[in-house]
């Protein structure tokens, strides 16, 4: 099977207490719901940093500099739109004192499949009771906050 390359910028958005913001995705094709960090695909001609900044604002209403890339990984998965991809994901750490977020800029698709969000401590990720991505998120957060 041929997979579509998908450059993506992901943001580890961490509040003052060390919790990370996750969105709950409910795929429309019947796959089980899952939780994921802020972020998304890099647009053609866009840098990973610019994509991180754009996604952060579009998904949360927060304007912030994503700072330097802190992690990079390549993963294969089926997108929420049903496309098999090989994603080149770049991760950025953003600290915030925001408690609430603004989802007014969500796309029509995001409005349908990302209706819930939550600040979660790394220790409480298992309590979500559903899968979350990246799967090594607790270790990533621990390393990023060191």
Buried (B, 14 or more C-beta within 10 A) or exposed (E): EEEEEBBBBBBBBBBEEBBBBBBBBBBEEEEEBBBBBBBBBBEEEBEBBBBBBBBBBBBBBBEBEBEEBBBEBEBEEEBBEEEEBEBBBBBBBBBBEBEEBEBEEBEEEBEEBBEEBEBBBBEEBEEBEEEBBBEEBBEBBEEBEE
